[in-house]
Amino acid sequence: MNYQEILTHIYEEIQPFAKEGKQADYIPALAKVDPDQFGICIHTIDGETFALQKAETRFSIQSISKVFALAMCLGLEGDELWKRMGKEPSGTAFNSLIQLEEEHGIPRNPFINAGAIVMADILLTRLQYPRKEFITFIRTLCGSKTVNYNEEVAASERSQGYLNAAIANMLKYHHNIDNDIEEVLHFYFQMCSVEMSCHELSKAFLAFANHKQPFDYAGIQLTSSQVKRMNAIMQTCGFYDEAGEFSYLVGLPGKSGVGGGIVAIYPSRYSVAVWSPRLNSKGNSVMGMKALELLTTETKESIF
C-alpha cells in the first residue's frame, strides 16, 4: 500500500472544501489560529511513517485529550470507572446540562464534557502530581519530551467556561465530583490545552491500534480487552453528534477535537492524525473528515 501517494491524492481531492467552515472562535485563543492549514500523518504498526503538509505543526488537541484521560482512568480504576459514567452515545450536545440533570449527574460517556470533568476529578484524586503525570503519560506515548500544555489556551477557555462551570457544579451537587470545583475545572482546561502535531498524535495513538503488544506506558497498564473496549467507545462516542456519520463514511474508531484535529485507528494496521482548523456545524474538521473518508475509500481499509 503506497500511503504517501494516497495522501498526496487525497490532499488534491479535498481542495474544494478548503474554505468551508470556520475555526472554534468561541475560544478566544483558538480564534487567532490561521484556519487555512492542513496536516496529516500515518504511523503503521510495522514502523513506517507517512506525512504531508503541516504534519509537524502543533495545535490544541482539545477533546482528543479525553482519550488519554480515559486510558489513565481505566488503568487506575478498572471497571469501577463505569459507576461514575456510562458508555452510550449522548444524542445531545457534548456540553448538555439538561441531559446531565435528567440522568442525575452520571455523564452519558467519557467523551462529553461532563465525563471528562469527572475523569479530571478522578486523576486529581488518584495521582500525586496530576498535571505532571498526565503530560508525562502523553509524552511517553508519542515519544516527545517537549509536548506541553498551552497556558494561554487554558486561561482563554476558563475565561469563557461558564457552561463547563455549571456542569461541574451539577456534578458536585450529585456527588460525582470529590475535589474542589475550581481545581477540577483548572485541570480539565489544562488537559484540553495540550498541543501536539499530527506526527505526535498518530504516534501516540499507535498504542491503541496495536492490540498484540502490552499497553504499559508511564506506569499505566491496560489489558488488550480494555484497549479494544476503548476503541469501541471511540467508535460510538468519539465525534460529538456526528459519530454515526463518521462510522458510516470512514469506518474507523477515533476522536476529534475543536482545535481541528482528528485521530483514527485501523486496529492492528495503523493510526492516522489529521488537522485542519475549519469546523463544520457539529464541531468536527471539514477537511479532516473528508480526508479520512477518502483514505478508507481508496485503501479499502476499515473495520467494516
N, C-alpha and C positions, 0 to 999 in steps of 0.2 A: 504494500500500500504506500503510494507516494504522497504522504501527508503534506509535504511542502508545496507540491504542485497543486494539490487540492485547496490548500489555504489561499494560495495566490488567486486561484479561480474564484473562490468564494468572495474574496475581497473585491474583485472586479464586479461580481454579480450583485453585491449589496449596495453599490454606489447610489442607485436611485433612492435609497432610503436614508441617505446621509444627512438630510436636513429635517427629517421627521422627528417630532418630539422635542422635549427640552430637558435641561438638567434639573436636579432637585433644588429649585431656588427657594423653597421654604426653609432650607437650612442655609443661613447667610454665607457660611464658608464654602459650601458647595456651589453656590450661585456664581462664585468667582472663577470656577473651573472652566477652561476652554472646552465647549461642548463638542467641538469638531475634531475629536481624537478617536483613534481606534487601535486596539492591540489584541492579539490572540496568541496563545501558546498551548502546545500539546506536549505532555510528557507520557511516554509509554512505559509499561511495566518492564519492557526489555531494555530500558535505559536510553532511549532515543528522545531527542527534543526537537520540536519544530515550532518556529515562531515567525511572526510577521508584524510589521509596523511598530507600534509603541508598546511592545511586549515587556520592555524593561521599565516603563514609566509607572511609578507608584500612584495609587489613588486610594480614596477612602473606601474600605471594603464594606462598611455599614453592616447590613443584616447577614452577610456571609459569615461574620464573626460568630453568629449563633451556632453554626455547625461546630466550631472549635469549642464553644461553651458546652454544647451538648455532649461532645466526646469526653470532656473533662468531668462533667456531672455524672454521666453514665458510668465512667470509670470509678468515680468516687462513691456513688450512691447505689449503683446497680438498679434493680427493679424497684427499689424504694422511691426512685425518682418519679415514677408514674403515679404515686399517691398525691403528688402536688401539681401534676399537669397531665393532659391527655395526649393522644396520638392522632387525632382526627383533623382533617382539613377544616378550616374555620368557617368558610362560606360567607364570611363578612370581612370588613376591612381589618387589616392587620393591627390596627390600634383601636378596635371597637371596645368602648366602655360598656355598652348595652349588653353585649354578649357575656362579658365578664361578670356583670351584675346578675344576669339571669342564671348563670352557671355557678353562682356562689363562690366566686374567687378562685375557681380552678381553670386556668388557661386551657384553651382547646388543644394547643400543641406547643412545642418548644420554640417554634419559629415566628409566632406572632409576638408582638412587643411584650405582652403580659407574661408569656412563657419565658422570654429572655430575661425579663426583670426578676422573675423567680430564680432563674439559673444564676444570675448575678448574686442574689442573696445567698444561694447555696455555696457558691465559691467563696464568698466573704466569710461564711461560717466554717467551711472545711479547710481552707488554705491559710497558712500562716502569713504569707506575703502574696495576697491575691493578684495585685497588679503586676508584680514581678513574675509570678509563676504562670500567669496567663500568657504573657508575651513570650516567656521562655518556651512554653509549650509550642506556640506558633513558630518561633524561630527554629526550634528543633525539627518540626515537621518540614519546613521549607529549606532548611539548611543555610539560613541567612542570619547573621548576628546583628544586622542593622535595622531589621523590621521594627517599627515602633509605633507608639500612639502619636496622634496629632492633637496636641492640647488645644490648638485654636479651633479645630473642628468640634472637639468635645465641649468646649465652652460655648461655641456657637449653637450647638444642639441644646445645651442646657438652657440657654437664654430664651429658646422658643419651645421648651419642653413641657408646656402646660398640660397637654393631654397625657403624656407619659407620667407626669407627677400625679395626675388624677388616677391613672391605672395603678400606680404604686400605692396610693392611699387606699384604693379599693381592695387591693391585695392584702394590705396591712389590716384593714377592717375585718377581712375574712380569715385572718390568722395564717396567711400564706406567705408572709414576709417576717423574718425574725429580727433582722438588723435594722438600724436607723434608716429611715426612708431616704434621707439626703445622701447617706453613704452608698446605698444601693443604687440610686439614680446616678451618682457621680461615676461609679464603677461601670454601670451599664453604658453610659455615654462614652466612657473611655474605650470600652470594648468595641463599640461601633466605629470609633475614630481610627482604628488601626489602619495603617497604609501598607499596601503590598502591590507588587506588579503582577501582571498575568503570569510571568515566568515563575514567580514565587508562589502564587496561588495554585497553579496547576501542579507544581512540585509538592506542595503541602497536601493537596487532595489525593495525590497518588496513594497515600496510606489508606484512604478509604476505598480505593479501587482494587487494591491488592489484597484479596481475601485469603491468599495462601500463606502470607507472611504474618507472624505475630505482630499485633499492634502494641508497641511498647515505646512511648516517646515521653521524655522528661518525667518519668515516673507514673504516667497514665497508661494503664493496661486495659485493653478491651479484647474480648473473645471474638473469634470470627463471626459468631452468631450476632453479637452486639453490633459489629460493624455493618453486617448485612441489614440489620433492622434500622440502623441509621440511614442506610441507602433507601429503605422503604419510606421512611419519614421524609427524606428529601424529595422522593418521587411524588408523594401525595400532598406535601405541605410547603415545598421549597420556593414557591413563586407567587406568594400573596394570593390574590384571587384569580391567578392565571395558571395554576398548577395543572389543571386539566388540559388546557390549551398547550402547555409545554410538553406534557406527556403525549398528546396527540400529534404534535408537529415534530418534536425532537426525539422523544422516547428514551430519555436518559434521566437518572437521578441527578439532582443538582440544587443549587441555591443561588438566588440573586440578591443584589443589594441596590439601594437607591443611589449609590455612588456610580452606578452604571456597569458594575461588574456582574458576571455570571460565571459560576464554575459548575461543570458537569463531569460525570464519570461514566465510562463504559467498563463495568466490572471485569477484572482480570485482563484488561486491554490497555486503557489509557485514562488520563484525566485531562480536561481542557478548560482553560480560563479565557474569557473574552471580556473586553472592556470598551464601552462607548457610552459617554455620559447622557446622551439624549434618551429620555424615558418615554414610554407610552403611558396611557391613562391608568394602567394598573401598577405603574412603578417599576417596570422592567425595561432594560435596554432594548431599543428598537432594533438597532443593527446587531446587537448581541444575539437576540432571539432569532433573527433571520439567519445569521451566520451559522448558528448551531443546527437550525433546521436543514440548511444546505449541507452541513457536514455529515449528518447522519443519512441524508438522502443520497449524497454522492458516494459515500463509503458503504452504504447499505449495512451500517453497524449501529444497532440499537438493542435495547433489552427485549424488544418485542419481535 
